[in-house]
Amino acid sequence: MQRFIWASTYIVGGLAAGCFSAILMIQQSADQLLSGSGAWSMRKAGLGARTDVYARSHDLLAGRLPPPPGQISEAIASSDDEGEALSPRCTYRLSSAEPLPEWWSLSAIAGRTADAALQASMHSGSVLAAADGSITITASSLPAPGNWLKLPQGPHLSFVYWALQDGRDANQPPFTLTRESCS
């Protein structure tokens, strides 16, 4: 009987240690900053490989299917380019330095992770681009002229960017993110 108790304890302890180490590895494979920007981060390059189970499991734990390998990239920003936390009480200017991929989507969410409830969104077919292909978006709680993205109400704010990969460097930040004013 005593052997049975020790064996059961050993098995349960091993399972608990295995689950803890898997969750730790999933969290460590979560995000990396994109080159050239302090605002945007994206899932590590493991999403491009079919073998990185931990990077893909991050989405599964959040109740979402991971994006197809090499087809869609996702970046999230919870701070502006100066490193200040985003606030729904401020107005932000998002500017693309170069033309964006043919299909992309930008969303404002009231949370710090990509699995927060979607609040407002715009995509490549709903914005006006300049003659050179660059795009400027004003994100605020009050309407603004031009491309306007309504900010959600709540204690936290993040922007989530999805894009169809079309041979461009997916590690470049999609937009500069500048705080203009706060109320």
Sequence and secondary structure as in RCSB ss.txt:
>XXXX:A:sequence
MQRFIWASTYIVGGLAAGCFSAILMIQQSADQLLSGSGAWSMRKAGLGARTDVYARSHDLLAGRLPPPPGQISEA
IASSDDEGEALSPRCTYRLSSAEPLPEWWSLSAIAGRTADAALQASMHSGSVLAAADGSITITASSLPAPGNWLK
LPQGPHLSFVYWALQDGRDANQPPFTLTRESCS
>XXXX:A:secstr
 HHHHHHHHHHHHHHHHHHHHHHHHHHHTSEEE TT SSEEEE GGGGSTT HHHHHHHHHTT     TTTEEEE
EESB TTS B  TTEEEEEE SS   SSEEEEEESSSSTTS EEEEEEGGGS   TTS  EEEEESS  SSEEEE
   SS  EEEEEEE  SS TTS S EEEEEEE 
